[in-house]
C-alpha cells in the first residue's frame, strides 16, 4: 500500500472541513503524512475548483454544485471531486465512496423522509456520494427495514443499558471497558452495590416514559456468578419491571462463561435474547486473539442455550482477524450455518488505540488484510441470505480493515431494536455501570446529549452519586 506525503491547502474553505477531507484521503492512502515539507502531492481546494499537483503535473477540476438534499452541498461536492482525483491517482475505488461517517443509514433515512423511493435513494447515493452499487443497496435495504421497525418516533421511548465490565480474559482486538474478572473479583460485590444504587436512584427520572429495550452488555455479563446475576435481574424487575420492556437482551458473549445455572437464571427472569459470540471457528485464531476457549465450547454453549429454551440467539463474527484466509472465513460460516442462530452480527476488524493489536502492530494489519475483506464480506452476506437472515442494522468504524462495515442480519421478528436505536440515535438510552454512556434525545430539536459514566471500576464505585447527577441534569433539566 502506497505511502504519500501530502500538502492539503484550503483557500476560501472553512477549516472545519479539513478533518473530513483528510479522512477521505486516508481511505485511499492509509499512511498519508500531511503537511510534509516536501510533499509528493499538493492538493489545493477552493470553492470553485480543486488543483491536484503530482509528479510535476497539475490537474484542475471544477467544483459544480449539485442537488444532494444535504445540509452542506458544497462540502459533499468537494468530496466527490476529490474522490475522483484520488481514484485516478491510485487506481482504486472505495466502496463507500465519499462517506466517512459511522452511520451512513442516517442519510438514507433523511431521503426516505423527503419522499424518495428506495430505488431513488439507491440511485442518489451512487451518483452524489460515489457509493458502489452493492453498498448503496445494503444501506437502502437496511434503512427501509429499520424504519419499518421504528414505528414510534415521538422520543418518549427509552431503553436501558447495564454495563458489566468484566471478562474472563481481555481479547487482543478489544477496545471496550473490560477488566480481567480474576483480578477484579474482589471489587465485584462493591461494583454490584454501586450499580444497584444507580439503578434505584434513577428510576424516578424515567417515570412517564415507555420502556423499549433492556440490554446488558460489557465486558461479559455472564462472568457474574449466578447468584449475582439473579440479584441484579431481581432488582431490575422490582425497580423497572422487566415485563415492561419490549425486548430483553443479555450478552453471554464468551462461551466459556455459559453453563446451565447462568442460563436458567436468565431464562427465569424473562431474558428473551442472548449473544454467544465465537468471532471465528478456528482454534488457532482463537488462541492468537486471546479468547482462551475452544471451538467445542462454542458448540456446547449454543446447544445448552437451545436446550434451556432460548429461541433468539445471536452470534458475532469478526472478518479480517490475523492470519485468517478467505477459506478460513468460508469454513467458519459453514459451521455457523450448521448451528443456525436466529441473528448474526458480522464485524470487520477495527483496530482501536486501546487494543493490544494497535499497541503491537498499529495499522499494518489493516492494510495487509484489505484486499481480502471484500471477498470475506461477500461470503458472509451470501451465507446469511442462505440462512434466511436479512440485514437490519449497520455501522462503520475508524481504523477498519478495507474501510468496510459491520452488519447485523436476522430472521424476521428476531431483530434487536436496541442495536437500531444505538445507531440511529432517535431515542434516549440511559446507561448504568462503569463506561456506560447515556444518550438523551430531544425530539423537538432532533438533538442528542451524552452523559458518560467514568470507565474505571474503582472510580465508578467511588463516584456513583456523581454519575446519577449527570443523568438527572439531562433527564430532568436538559
C-alpha positions in Angstrom: 0.0 0.0 0.0 1.4 3.3 -1.1 2.7 5.9 1.3 2.4 9.6 0.3 3.4 13.0 1.7 0.5 15.4 1.1 0.1 19.1 1.5 -3.6 20.0 1.8 -4.3 23.7 1.2 -7.8 25.2 1.9 -8.4 28.5 0.2 -11.7 30.2 1.0 -12.9 26.9 2.5 -13.8 26.6 6.2 -11.1 24.9 8.3 -13.7 22.6 9.8 -13.7 20.6 6.6 -10.0 19.7 6.8 -10.6 16.6 9.0 -13.2 15.1 6.8 -11.1 15.7 3.7 -8.1 14.1 5.4 -10.2 11.1 6.4 -11.3 10.7 2.7 -7.7 10.8 1.5 -6.8 8.2 4.1 -9.5 5.9 2.7 -7.2 5.6 -0.4 -3.8 6.3 1.2 -3.9 5.0 4.8 -0.4 6.1 5.6 -0.7 9.6 4.2 1.5 12.1 6.0 0.0 15.6 5.9 1.8 19.0 5.9 5.1 17.4 4.9 7.8 20.0 4.0 8.4 18.4 0.5 5.1 16.8 -0.5 4.6 14.2 -3.1 1.1 15.5 -3.8 -0.2 19.1 -3.3 -4.0 19.5 -3.2 -5.4 23.0 -3.3 -9.1 23.2 -2.6 -11.2 26.2 -3.5 -14.9 26.8 -3.6 -15.0 26.5 -7.4 -12.1 24.1 -8.2 -9.6 21.6 -6.9 -5.9 21.6 -8.1 -4.0 18.3 -7.9 -0.2 18.6 -8.3 1.7 15.3 -8.6 4.9 14.4 -10.4 5.2 17.9 -11.9 1.7 17.7 -13.5 -1.3 19.8 -12.3 -4.9 18.7 -12.8 -7.7 21.3 -12.4 -11.2 20.0 -11.7 -14.2 22.3 -11.4 -16.5 22.1 -8.3 -20.0 22.4 -9.7 -22.8 22.2 -7.1 -25.4 19.5 -7.5 -28.7 18.9 -5.6 -27.9 16.4 -2.9 -30.5 17.3 -0.3 -27.9 17.6 2.5 -27.2 20.5 4.9 -23.8 21.1 3.2 -23.9 20.5 -0.6 -20.6 22.4 -1.1 -18.7 20.0 1.2 -20.3 17.0 -0.4 -19.4 18.2 -3.9 -15.8 19.0 -3.0 -15.5 15.4 -1.6 -16.9 13.9 -4.8 -14.4 15.8 -7.0 -11.6 14.8 -4.6 -12.8 11.2 -4.7 -12.5 11.2 -8.5 -9.0 12.6 -8.3 -7.9 10.0 -5.7 -9.4 7.2 -7.8 -7.4 8.5 -10.8 -4.2 8.7 -8.8 -4.4 5.3 -7.0 -6.5 3.2 -9.5 -8.7 2.2 -6.6 -12.4 2.8 -5.9 -13.5 2.9 -2.3 -16.8 1.0 -2.0 -18.3 3.5 0.5 -17.5 6.4 -1.8 -17.1 9.8 -0.1 -18.9 8.7 3.1 -16.5 8.7 6.1 -19.1 8.7 8.9 -20.1 5.8 11.1 -23.8 5.9 10.5 -24.5 6.0 6.7 -28.1 4.9 7.0 -28.9 8.2 8.5 -28.6 9.7 5.0 -30.9 7.1 3.6 -33.4 7.9 6.4 -33.4 11.6 5.6 -34.0 10.9 1.9 -36.9 8.5 2.7 -38.4 11.2 4.9 -38.3 13.5 1.9 -40.4 11.0 -0.1 -37.7 9.3 -2.1 -38.5 5.7 -3.1 -35.9 3.0 -2.2 -34.8 2.9 -5.8 -34.3 6.6 -5.9 -32.3 6.5 -2.6 -30.0 3.9 -4.0 -29.5 5.8 -7.3 -28.9 9.1 -5.5 -26.3 7.5 -3.2 -24.4 6.2 -6.1 -24.4 9.5 -8.0 -24.0 12.0 -5.2 -21.8 10.1 -2.9 -20.0 7.6 -5.2 -21.1 4.5 -3.4 -20.7 1.2 -5.1 -24.0 -0.4 -6.2 -23.8 -3.2 -3.5 -23.1 -0.7 -0.7 -25.9 1.6 -1.9 -28.2 -1.4 -2.0 -27.1 -2.6 1.5 -27.6 0.9 3.0 -31.0 1.4 1.4 -32.4 -2.1 2.3 -31.2 -1.7 5.9 -32.7 1.8 6.3 -36.1 0.6 4.9 -36.1 -2.3 7.4 -35.1 -0.1 10.3 -38.0 2.3 9.5 -40.5 -0.5 9.5 -39.4 -1.5 13.0 -39.1 2.0 14.5 -42.8 2.9 14.3 -42.7 5.3 17.3 -40.5 8.3 16.7 -42.1 10.6 19.3 -39.0 10.5 21.5 -40.9 9.2 24.5 -39.5 5.7 24.3 -36.4 4.9 26.4 -34.0 2.0 26.6 -31.9 0.8 29.5 -28.3 -0.4 29.2 -26.4 -2.0 32.0 -22.7 -2.5 31.7 -20.8 -5.4 33.3 -17.1 -4.5 32.7 -15.6 -7.9 33.5 -14.3 -10.7 31.2 -12.5 -14.0 31.7 -9.6 -12.5 29.7 -9.2 -9.4 27.5 -9.2 -10.2 23.8 -6.4 -8.7 21.7 -8.8 -6.7 19.5 -10.9 -5.4 22.3 -11.3 -1.6 23.0 -14.4 -1.9 25.3 -14.4 -1.2 29.0 -13.3 -4.6 30.2 -11.3 -5.9 33.2 -10.0 -9.4 33.9 -12.5 -10.8 36.3 -10.0 -12.8 38.2 -8.0 -9.6 39.0 -11.1 -7.6 39.9 -13.2 -10.3 41.6 -12.7 -8.6 45.0 -14.4 -5.5 43.6 -17.4 -7.3 42.1 -19.6 -7.0 45.2 -18.8 -3.3 45.7 -19.5 -2.8 42.0 -22.8 -4.5 42.3 -23.8 -2.3 45.3 -22.9 0.8 43.3 -24.8 -0.4 40.3 -27.9 -1.2 42.2 -27.8 2.2 43.9 -27.6 3.9 40.5 -30.5 1.9 39.1 -32.7 2.7 42.1 -31.8 6.4 42.2 -32.5 7.0 38.5 -35.9 5.2 38.3 -37.9 8.3 39.2 -36.3 10.2 36.3 -37.9 7.7 33.8 -41.4 8.0 35.1 -43.9 8.5 32.3 -41.5 7.1 29.7 -42.3 4.0 27.6 -39.7 1.3 28.2 -38.5 -0.4 25.0 -35.2 -2.3 25.2 -33.3 -3.8 28.1 -29.7 -4.6 27.2 -27.0 -5.9 29.4 -23.5 -5.8 27.8 -19.9 -5.4 28.7 -17.4 -6.9 29.1 -19.2 -10.2 29.5 -22.2 -10.1 31.8 -22.2 -13.9 32.3 -18.9 -13.6 34.2 -21.1 -12.8 37.1 -21.9 -15.7 39.5 -25.5 -17.0 39.1 -26.4 -15.6 42.5 -25.1 -12.1 41.5 -27.0 -12.2 38.2 -30.2 -13.3 40.0 -29.8 -10.4 42.5 -29.2 -7.9 39.7 -32.1 -9.0 37.5 -34.4 -9.3 40.5 -33.6 -5.6 41.4 -34.2 -4.5 37.8 -37.5 -6.3 37.8 -38.6 -4.7 41.1 -37.4 -1.2 40.0 -38.4 -1.1 36.4 -40.5 -4.2 35.7 -38.7 -6.5 33.2 -42.0 -7.4 31.6 -42.5 -3.7 30.7 -39.7 -3.9 28.1 -40.4 -4.9 24.5 -37.2 -6.9 24.4 -34.6 -8.1 26.9 -31.1 -8.9 25.8 -28.0 -10.2 27.8 -24.7 -10.6 26.0 -23.5 -14.1 27.1 -20.7 -13.5 24.6 -17.8 -15.7 25.8 -18.9 -19.3 25.6 -16.5 -20.2 28.5 -18.9 -18.3 30.8 -22.0 -20.1 29.7 -23.3 -23.0 31.9 -26.8 -24.3 32.8 -27.0 -22.4 36.1 -26.5 -19.0 34.5 -28.8 -19.8 31.6 -31.6 -20.8 33.9 -31.2 -17.5 35.8 -31.5 -15.6 32.6 -34.5 -17.6 31.4 -36.3 -17.4 34.8 -36.1 -13.6 34.6 -37.6 -13.5 31.1 -34.4 -12.7 29.1 -35.5 -13.4 25.6 -32.4 -12.7 23.5 -28.7 -13.7 24.2 -25.5 -13.5 22.2 -23.0 -16.4 22.0 -20.0 -15.0 20.2 -17.4 -17.2 18.6 -15.8 -14.4 16.5 -14.2 -17.3 14.5 -14.5 -21.1 14.4 -10.7 -21.7 14.1 -8.9 -22.7 17.2 -5.5 -21.3 16.1 -7.1 -17.9 15.7 -9.0 -18.1 19.0 -5.6 -18.7 20.7 -3.9 -15.9 18.8 -6.5 -13.3 19.8 -6.6 -14.3 23.4 -10.1 -15.9 23.6 -8.8 -18.9 25.6 -11.8 -21.1 24.9 -12.3 -23.8 22.3 -14.5 -24.2 19.2 -16.1 -27.1 21.0 -17.0 -24.6 23.8 -19.0 -22.5 21.3 -21.0 -25.5 20.1 -21.6 -26.7 23.7 -22.8 -23.3 24.8 -25.1 -22.9 21.9 -26.6 -26.3 22.4 -27.1 -25.7 26.1 -28.9 -22.4 25.3 -31.2 -24.1 22.9 -31.9 -26.8 25.5 -32.8 -24.2 28.0 -35.4 -22.8 25.6 -33.7 -19.7 24.1 -35.2 -19.2 20.7 -33.4 -15.9 19.8 -29.7 -16.4 19.8 -27.2 -14.0 18.1 -23.7 -14.9 17.1 -20.9 -12.3 16.5 -18.1 -12.9 13.9 -15.1 -10.8 13.0 -13.7 -10.7 9.5 -10.0 -9.9 8.9 -8.6 -11.5 12.1 -4.8 -12.0 11.9 -3.6 -14.8 9.6 -7.2 -15.9 8.6 -7.8 -16.6 4.9 -10.9 -16.4 2.7 -11.1 -20.2 3.1 -11.0 -19.9 6.9 -13.9 -17.5 6.8 -15.8 -19.7 4.5 -15.3 -22.7 6.8 -16.4 -20.5 9.8 -19.6 -19.5 8.0 -20.4 -23.2 7.3 -20.1 -24.0 11.0 -22.4 -21.1 11.9 -24.9 -22.2 9.2 -24.9 -25.7 10.7 -25.7 -24.3 14.2 -28.4 -21.9 12.8 -28.5 -18.8 15.0 -31.5 -16.5 14.7 -29.3 -13.5 14.1 -25.7 -12.9 13.0 -23.6 -9.8 13.5 -20.7 -9.7 11.1 -17.9 -7.2 12.1 -14.9 -6.1 10.1 -11.8 -6.0 12.2 -11.3 -2.4 13.6 -8.0 -1.8 15.4 -8.6 0.8 18.2 -5.8 2.6 20.0 -6.7 0.9 23.3 -6.5 -2.6 21.9 -3.5 -4.9 22.1 -3.4 -5.2 18.3 -3.0 -1.4 17.9 -0.3 -1.2 20.5 1.7 -4.0 18.9 1.0 -3.6 15.1 -0.6 -0.2 14.6 -2.5 -0.1 11.3 -0.2 -2.5 9.4 -2.6 -5.5 9.6 -5.5 -3.3 8.3 -3.6 -2.6 5.1 -2.4 -6.2 4.7 -5.9 -7.6 5.0 -7.7 -5.0 2.9 -7.7 -6.8 -0.4 -9.3 -9.9 1.1 -12.0 -8.3 3.2 -14.4 -7.6 0.3 -14.4 -11.3 -0.6 -14.9 -12.3 3.0 -17.9 -9.9 3.3 -19.4 -11.3 0.2 -19.2 -14.9 1.7 -20.8 -13.7 4.9 -23.6 -11.9 3.0 -24.4 -15.0 0.9 -24.3 -17.3 3.9 -26.6 -15.1 5.9 -29.1 -15.0 3.0 -29.0 -18.8 2.7 -30.0 -18.9 6.4 -33.0 -16.7 5.8 -31.2 -13.7 7.6 -31.6 -10.2 6.2 -29.7 -7.0 7.2 -31.5 -4.9 9.8 -28.7 -2.5 11.1 -25.3 -1.5 10.1 -22.5 0.9 11.0 -18.9 1.7 10.2 -15.8 2.4 12.4 -12.5 4.2 12.1 -9.4 2.1 11.6 -11.5 -0.6 9.9 -9.9 -3.1 7.6 -10.7 -2.3 4.0 -12.9 0.6 5.1 -15.9 -1.6 5.0 -18.7 -2.1 7.6 -20.4 -4.1 10.3 -23.8 -5.6 9.5 -26.4 -7.2 11.7 -28.5 -9.9 10.0 -31.6 -11.5 11.5 -34.7 -13.6 10.8 -37.9 -11.7 10.6 -39.1 -10.6 14.1 -35.8 -11.6 15.6 -34.2 -8.2 15.2 -32.6 -6.3 18.2 -34.3 -2.9 18.4 -31.6 -1.7 20.8 -29.0 -2.2 18.1 -31.0 0.0 15.7 -31.6 2.7 18.2 -27.9 3.0 19.3 -27.0 3.6 15.7 -29.9 5.8 14.5 -29.9 8.0 17.7 -33.7 8.7 17.7 -34.3 7.5 21.2 -33.0 8.1 24.7 -30.8 5.4 26.1 -30.0 5.5 29.8 -26.8 3.6 30.6 -25.8 2.3 34.0 -22.4 1.0 35.2 -18.8 1.8 34.5 -18.2 3.0 31.0 -21.9 3.4 30.2 -22.8 6.4 28.1 -26.3 7.7 28.4 -27.7 9.4 25.2 -30.6 11.7 25.9 -32.7 12.5 22.8 -34.7 15.8 22.5 -37.1 15.1 19.6 -38.4 18.6 19.0 -34.8 19.8 18.4 -33.5 16.5 16.9 -30.7 16.9 19.4 -28.7 14.3 21.4 -26.8 15.0 24.6 -24.4 12.5 26.2 -24.0 11.8 29.9 -21.0 9.4 30.3 -20.1 7.3 33.3 -16.5 7.0 34.2 -14.8 3.9 32.8 -12.6 2.8 35.7 -14.4 0.4 38.1 -12.9 1.8 41.3 -13.7 5.4 40.2 -17.2 4.4 39.3 -17.8 2.9 42.8 -16.4 5.9 44.5 -18.2 8.5 42.3 -21.6 6.8 41.6 -23.6 9.7 43.0 -21.9 12.0 40.5 -22.9 9.6 37.7 -26.5 9.9 39.0 -26.4 13.7 39.0 -25.1 13.7 35.4 -28.3 11.8 34.3 -30.5 14.0 36.5 -29.2 17.1 34.8 -30.1 15.8 31.3 -33.2 13.8 32.0 -34.9 16.4 34.2 -33.3 19.7 33.4 -32.0 19.3 29.8 
